[in-house]
């Protein structure tokens, strides 16, 4: 299961501007804030580099695709090739944060449960050739879209 609003994750675009009179090449990277391998890393950047003409701009896209229900953090870096890293125009760094979440479905109907807690549809006696219909009502209490699949269990 992918813990995000869509299976591809979320993507945000950032506008990178060259205010100078000469073209520049910018390299982009996203890095974890900590070196812990157990946390995983859910960020990526596309493209990894751009050449921007004078007084023009281009966009870079940062993706977030969490794999677990937890908080993620990282650092976005944009470094101008052959630029002065001490100058504010030579390097851009900022923090990235995201949180993975899972869908949460609640069964409102049927309200009768088996001993093990499984929802149970209890049909009345029905003549052969007739129908008996009972509703199944699910409510999404989570922050993301959810898909439900039903498997019928027969008691013989």
N, C-alpha and C positions, 0 to 999 in steps of 0.2 A: 504494500500500500504506500502511496506517495502522500506525504503529509503536507500538502499545500492546496491552494484553491484550484489549481489546474496541474495536470501531470507534468507539464513542462516547467513548472515553477513560475516565478514572477520575474519580470524584466523591467529595469528602469534605465532611461536614457539620460546622459549628462552631456551638456553642451560645452565643448572645449573651444576657446577662442584664442586666436593669434592676434594680439593687438599691435604687433611690431611690423616693420617695413620689409622684413625678410622672411622667407618661408622657414618653418621649423618642423622637426620630426619629434613626435612625442611617443614615449613608450608607456604602456599601461600595465598595471599588475594589481591583483588582489591577494592579500596574504592573511593568514590567520593571526589573531592577536596573541594567542598563546601557542606554545609548541606541543600541547597535549594531543596525541594521536587519537585518544579515546573520544574526543569531542566530535571529530569529523569536520569537514569544511564544505559549506554549501554555496559559496560564491564563485562566480567566474566572470571574466571580462572579455568582450569582443569589440573591436579587434584588439590585438596586443600592441599595435603601433599604428600611428597615422602621420602623414605629412600634411601640414596645414599651410595654405597659401597666406600671404600677408593680408591682414585685416579681414580674414575670413574665419569661419567656424566649421567644426564637424562634430558629430555625435559619437559617443562611446556608450556601449550598453553593458550594464552589470546585471548578471542573472543571479537569482536566489532559488535554489532547489533543495529544500531540506529533506533529509531522509529519516528523521526521528522527531519526536515531540519534545523539543528542547530549544533553548536560546542559542543563537549563533552570533559570533562577532568576527569582524575582520577589518582590514585596513585597505583602502583604495589608494593607489599611488599613480600619479602621472608625472613623469620626469622628462624634461626637454633634453634631447641629446645635445651634448656639447654646451649645455647651459650652466649657469652659476647656481649651484644648489643652495647657496646662502641667500640668494636673491629670491623674493617671494614669487617672481615670475618663472623661476627655474624648476620648481617642484610644488606639486599639490598633493596633500595627504588629508584624508578624512576617514572617520570611522564608519563601518557598515554594521548594521544590526538587523537581525531577523529572528522570527520565532516560528518553529514548525508546529503545526496543529493537526489534529485528526477529526474527522466527522464524528458527530455524536447523535445517534438516532435513539428515540424513545418510542416504545410501543405503547400507544394509548388504548387501542382496541385490538385484539380481545383483552379484557381485563382479568379473565380467568387464567390461572397458571397451573402447570404440572407441578409435581412435587419437587422437581429439580429446577423450577423457575422458568421453564420454557412456556411461552404463551400458547394457549390451547383454544381452538375453535370447537365449541360443543354444539353440534348440530342436533336438532330435534328429530324425532322419527319422521321419515318422509316416505310417502308412497312411491312405488316404482314408477318411473316416467315423469315424476314431478321434481321441481328444483327447490332447494333451500339455500338462501344466500346470507352469509354473515360478513360484516365489514372488517377490514383490517385497516387500522389507522396508525400511521407512523408520523412522528413529529421530529424535525431536525432541530435539535437544541444547540448545535455547534455553530461555528463561525464560517464553515466552509460547506460547499455542496457535497451531498452524499448520494451514493447509489446503493440500493438494497437488492439482495437476491434471496429468493424464497426456495427452500427445499421442503417438500411435503414429506412428513413422517407418518406412515400408516401404522395403526395398531391392529394387529390381526389376532 
